[in-house]
């Protein structure tokens, strides 16, 4: 039975691909059009929030999607999540100023995070068990397609002076997705809730990210430092609460660096937080420094995802006994790529910047799967399911934290009203290099993890 030619299964597979696409393409499309958004409605001071709000919403939704499915039934929960995503896209498309735009991005993240999680749940409802591995593998190709098509779509809309059209495009796709869900997913009644949402951890996480982001938009340097410290304390409090409750967002050992799980999650968080600034500010710097079109800038930044995908495919069949070497090599390549990108993004040529970004992405491709394998395998048997979910959750937390931090640092360095080419060449390296200590933390943690 072949998935590729079975006419009965093809529409179901297309449904899953559309749901995954809504999330996979969103980040690259939005990163490409963000300079156009900021020029139109202002908001350079809140630039990092376009990513941080979306990722924070995705974290909250991912943690709540299982509960939502139990309460509403899979079909209604998935359709409702698609509706939330469509509303968020419409809010961003209609936004008259940047605060409304950011709220729309938060709602988008809530919807998209739940849609992706529920699409993976839907695989078990739509396909026979014998086809599950093939479906999971095929759906992964959607992320690769988004790498190629996302910058193209964003660039075309930005070049046409109609960035709002990108969000209306996603609204239309979300409506198609909702209609398909109501037709294809089996009707099921909600069940009594089993397990609870980790509300305290999520509240502390949202508070911590908000404090870090707020540090960049206050006038007082002392207050900014205080807010940043408060954000760090919030993160620590979230880990402390998580370790003492039965309703966990992360494994109990997430903060224990004597365990493979703790080391792995720290590596994932640190490396993602260290480099997310290139996705947030890369397109704006490239457009300002090289007078590049949004389409070209999107593809230069897309080299990160391309390098990741290519190297992940090349090392996909490495046996477990050799994965420690790739864990170590990969994070070192990430650090080298981040160093090169921090210098070349504001000062290098387009080709040099693209190569540096590709090197950065290659580092993740070389090690991410092996870090995940050791992180999950190092957890106790009764926590391996939580550890599996913690891998993408830690990456999202790192992205949200790093995006908020990048926005704060950009405002401190004088980029709150746009990217001036002279100022970019002078202070741009500091903007990106400020987060390299986090990459060093990731290398140290991964080095220990790789030697276990």
ZAMARGU-4260 file (C-alpha; in steps of 0.2 Angstrom, whole numbers, plus 5000, padded with zeros to 4 digits):
<rodrens>
0) 5000/5000/5000 | 5008/5016/4994 | 5005/5033/5002 | 5010/5042/4986 | 4997/5034/4975
5) 4982/5029/4986 | 4968/5041/4981 | 4959/5038/4997 | 4973/5044/5008 | 4980/5058/4997
10) 4967/5071/5003 | 4971/5066/5021 | 4989/5069/5018 | 4986/5085/5010 | 4976/5091/5025
15) 4991/5087/5036 | 5003/5096/5025 | 4992/5111/5025 | 4991/5112/5044 | 5010/5109/5046
20) 5013/5122/5032 | 5003/5136/5041 | 5017/5135/5055 | 5032/5130/5045 | 5030/5145/5032
25) 5024/5158/5044 | 5041/5162/5052 | 5051/5164/5036 | 5037/5174/5027 | 5035/5186/5042
30) 5054/5188/5044 | 5055/5193/5026 | 5041/5206/5027 | 5046/5213/5044 | 5056/5228/5037
35) 5041/5233/5026 | 5029/5231/5041 | 5040/5242/5052 | 5042/5255/5039 | 5023/5256/5036
40) 5016/5256/5054 | 5032/5259/5064 | 5038/5248/5078 | 5056/5245/5076 | 5057/5247/5094
45) 5046/5231/5096 | 5054/5222/5081 | 5060/5207/5092 | 5042/5205/5098 | 5036/5199/5081
50) 5045/5183/5084 | 5044/5182/5103 | 5026/5184/5104 | 5023/5171/5090 | 5034/5158/5099
55) 5027/5162/5116 | 5010/5158/5109 | 5016/5142/5101 | 5023/5136/5118 | 5007/5140/5127
60) 4996/5131/5114 | 5008/5116/5112 | 5006/5113/5131 | 4987/5115/5130 | 4983/5106/5114
65) 4981/5089/5122 | 4970/5096/5135 | 4960/5105/5121 | 4958/5089/5111 | 4952/5079/5126
70) 4939/5093/5131 | 4932/5096/5113 | 4936/5081/5103 | 4950/5081/5090 | 4939/5087/5075
75) 4932/5102/5085 | 4949/5106/5093 | 4958/5106/5077 | 4945/5117/5068 | 4945/5129/5083
80) 4964/5130/5083 | 4963/5134/5064 | 4950/5148/5068 | 4961/5156/5081 | 4976/5156/5069
85) 4965/5164/5055 | 4959/5178/5068 | 4977/5181/5073 | 4982/5183/5054 | 4968/5195/5051
90) 4973/5205/5066 | 4990/5207/5059 | 4984/5211/5042 | 4972/5225/5048 | 4984/5232/5062
95) 4985/5251/5061 | 5000/5251/5073 | 5013/5239/5080 | 5005/5235/5096 | 4990/5227/5087
100) 5001/5218/5075 | 5011/5210/5090 | 4994/5205/5098 | 4990/5197/5081 | 5006/5188/5081
105) 5003/5181/5098 | 4986/5175/5093 | 4994/5167/5077 | 5006/5158/5088 | 4992/5151/5099
110) 4983/5145/5084 | 4998/5138/5074 | 5006/5129/5089 | 4989/5120/5093 | 4986/5116/5074
115) 5004/5108/5072 | 5002/5098/5088 | 4984/5092/5084 | 4990/5088/5066 | 5002/5075/5073
120) 4989/5068/5084 | 4977/5067/5068 | 4990/5055/5060 | 4984/5041/5071 | 4966/5045/5067
125) 4968/5046/5048 | 4980/5033/5043 | 4983/5014/5047 | 4997/5011/5059 | 5007/5003/5046
130) 5009/5019/5037 | 5013/5030/5052 | 5032/5030/5049 | 5030/5035/5031 | 5018/5049/5035
135) 5029/5056/5049 | 5044/5056/5037 | 5034/5063/5022 | 5026/5077/5033 | 5044/5082/5038
140) 5047/5087/5020 | 5034/5101/5022 | 5047/5110/5033 | 5060/5109/5019 | 5047/5116/5006
145) 5044/5131/5018 | 5062/5135/5018 | 5062/5137/4999 | 5044/5145/4997 | 5043/5155/5013
150) 5056/5169/5008 | 5048/5169/4990 | 5031/5172/4996 | 5036/5185/5009 | 5048/5194/4996
155) 5034/5195/4983 | 5022/5203/4994 | 5034/5215/5001 | 5041/5220/4984 | 5023/5223/4979
160) 5021/5235/4994 | 5007/5224/5000 | 5014/5215/5015 | 4997/5214/5023 | 4992/5202/5008
165) 5004/5189/5016 | 4993/5188/5031 | 4977/5188/5021 | 4985/5173/5011 | 4986/5163/5027
170) 4969/5168/5032 | 4962/5160/5016 | 4973/5145/5019 | 4967/5143/5037 | 4949/5144/5031
175) 4952/5130/5018 | 4960/5120/5032 | 4945/5122/5044 | 4933/5116/5030 | 4944/5101/5026
180) 4945/5097/5045 | 4926/5097/5047 | 4924/5085/5032 | 4939/5073/5034 | 4942/5071/5053
185) 4930/5059/5061 | 4917/5066/5073 | 4921/5063/5091 | 4915/5069/5108 | 4925/5077/5121
190) 4931/5066/5135 | 4934/5070/5153 | 4950/5080/5155 | 4965/5068/5159 | 4980/5078/5166
195) 4981/5097/5169 | 4989/5111/5159 | 5005/5117/5168 | 4998/5134/5171 | 5011/5140/5184
200) 5026/5136/5173 | 5017/5144/5158 | 5013/5160/5167 | 5031/5162/5174 | 5038/5159/5156
205) 5027/5172/5148 | 5031/5184/5162 | 5050/5181/5160 | 5049/5183/5141 | 5039/5199/5143
210) 5051/5206/5156 | 5066/5203/5145 | 5057/5211/5130 | 5051/5226/5140 | 5070/5230/5145
215) 5072/5236/5128 | 5058/5249/5127 | 5060/5258/5144 | 5070/5274/5145 | 5079/5271/5161
220) 5095/5260/5160 | 5093/5255/5178 | 5075/5250/5175 | 5081/5240/5159 | 5094/5231/5169
225) 5081/5227/5182 | 5069/5220/5170 | 5082/5209/5162 | 5087/5202/5179 | 5068/5200/5183
230) 5066/5190/5167 | 5081/5178/5172 | 5074/5176/5189 | 5057/5172/5181 | 5065/5158/5170
235) 5074/5151/5186 | 5057/5151/5195 | 5049/5142/5181 | 5062/5128/5182 | 5060/5127/5201
240) 5041/5126/5200 | 5042/5113/5186 | 5053/5102/5197 | 5041/5102/5211 | 5025/5098/5202
245) 5017/5083/5194 | 5010/5093/5180 | 5026/5097/5171 | 5030/5108/5156 | 5048/5100/5156
250) 5056/5084/5163 | 5060/5085/5182 | 5078/5084/5178 | 5078/5099/5166 | 5088/5110/5178
255) 5099/5095/5183 | 5116/5097/5173 | 5122/5080/5180 | 5109/5072/5169 | 5109/5070/5150
260) 5092/5077/5149 | 5097/5093/5158 | 5113/5095/5148 | 5103/5092/5131 | 5089/5104/5135
265) 5102/5117/5141 | 5111/5115/5124 | 5095/5117/5114 | 5089/5132/5123 | 5106/5141/5123
270) 5110/5138/5105 | 5093/5144/5099 | 5093/5159/5110 | 5110/5164/5104 | 5106/5164/5085
275) 5088/5168/5084 | 5093/5187/5082 | 5099/5183/5064 | 5082/5178/5059 | 5074/5193/5068
280) 5086/5206/5062 | 5095/5198/5047 | 5083/5203/5033 | 5082/5222/5040 | 5101/5223/5040
285) 5103/5215/5023 | 5091/5226/5015 | 5099/5242/5023 | 5117/5237/5020 | 5115/5231/5002
290) 5099/5239/4996 | 5093/5222/4993 | 5075/5217/4989 | 5065/5209/5002 | 5065/5193/4992
295) 5084/5192/4991 | 5086/5196/5009 | 5073/5182/5013 | 5084/5170/5004 | 5100/5175/5012
300) 5092/5172/5029 | 5084/5156/5022 | 5102/5149/5020 | 5101/5145/5039 | 5087/5133/5036
305) 5095/5126/5020 | 5111/5122/5029 | 5101/5114/5043 | 5091/5103/5031 | 5105/5097/5020
310) 5116/5092/5034 | 5102/5084/5044 | 5099/5073/5028 | 5118/5069/5027 | 5120/5062/5044
315) 5102/5055/5047 | 5109/5037/5047 | 5123/5039/5059 | 5123/5025/5072 | 5120/5029/5090
320) 5137/5024/5096 | 5144/5038/5085 | 5132/5052/5089 | 5143/5060/5103 | 5155/5065/5091
325) 5142/5074/5080 | 5135/5082/5096 | 5152/5090/5099 | 5156/5095/5081 | 5139/5102/5078
330) 5139/5114/5092 | 5156/5120/5088 | 5151/5123/5070 | 5136/5133/5077 | 5148/5144/5087
335) 5159/5147/5072 | 5144/5151/5061 | 5137/5163/5074 | 5154/5172/5076 | 5156/5173/5057
340) 5138/5179/5055 | 5139/5192/5069 | 5153/5200/5059 | 5147/5198/5041 | 5129/5202/5043
345) 5132/5221/5046 | 5149/5221/5036 | 5151/5207/5024 | 5145/5205/5006 | 5129/5196/5002
350) 5138/5180/4997 | 5149/5180/5013 | 5133/5183/5024 | 5124/5168/5015 | 5139/5157/5018
355) 5140/5161/5036 | 5122/5158/5038 | 5123/5141/5029 | 5137/5137/5041 | 5127/5141/5056
360) 5112/5131/5050 | 5124/5116/5046 | 5129/5116/5064 | 5112/5113/5069 | 5109/5100/5056
365) 5124/5090/5061 | 5119/5089/5080 | 5101/5093/5083 | 5094/5075/5081 | 5108/5067/5091
370) 5106/5080/5105 | 5087/5076/5105 | 5091/5057/5105 | 5102/5058/5120 | 5091/5071/5129
375) 5076/5059/5128 | 5086/5043/5131 | 5093/5050/5147 | 5076/5053/5155 | 5068/5040/5166
380) 5056/5028/5157 | 5041/5037/5165 | 5047/5054/5159 | 5052/5050/5141 | 5036/5056/5134
385) 5038/5073/5143 | 5056/5073/5137 | 5051/5071/5119 | 5039/5086/5120 | 5052/5096/5130
390) 5065/5096/5115 | 5054/5107/5104 | 5047/5116/5119 | 5065/5121/5124 | 5069/5127/5107
395) 5054/5138/5107 | 5058/5145/5124 | 5075/5149/5118 | 5069/5157/5102 | 5056/5167/5112
400) 5069/5173/5125 | 5082/5176/5112 | 5070/5186/5101 | 5065/5197/5115 | 5083/5199/5121
405) 5088/5204/5103 | 5075/5217/5102 | 5080/5224/5119 | 5099/5225/5113 | 5094/5233/5097
410) 5085/5247/5105 | 5099/5250/5117 | 5111/5251/5102 | 5101/5264/5093 | 5091/5254/5081
415) 5074/5258/5088 | 5069/5269/5073 | 5076/5259/5059 | 5093/5252/5053 | 5104/5266/5048
420) 5118/5259/5037 | 5132/5268/5045 | 5126/5264/5063 | 5123/5246/5057 | 5141/5244/5051
425) 5148/5252/5068 | 5136/5243/5081 | 5129/5229/5071 | 5142/5216/5076 | 5139/5220/5094
430) 5120/5217/5092 | 5123/5199/5086 | 5139/5196/5096 | 5130/5200/5113 | 5122/5183/5113
435) 5138/5173/5109 | 5141/5169/5127 | 5125/5159/5126 | 5132/5149/5112 | 5148/5146/5122
440) 5136/5139/5136 | 5129/5128/5123 | 5146/5121/5118 | 5151/5118/5136 | 5135/5108/5139
445) 5135/5099/5123 | 5154/5094/5126 | 5149/5085/5142 | 5133/5078/5134 | 5144/5071/5120
450) 5156/5063/5131 | 5143/5053/5141
</rodrens>
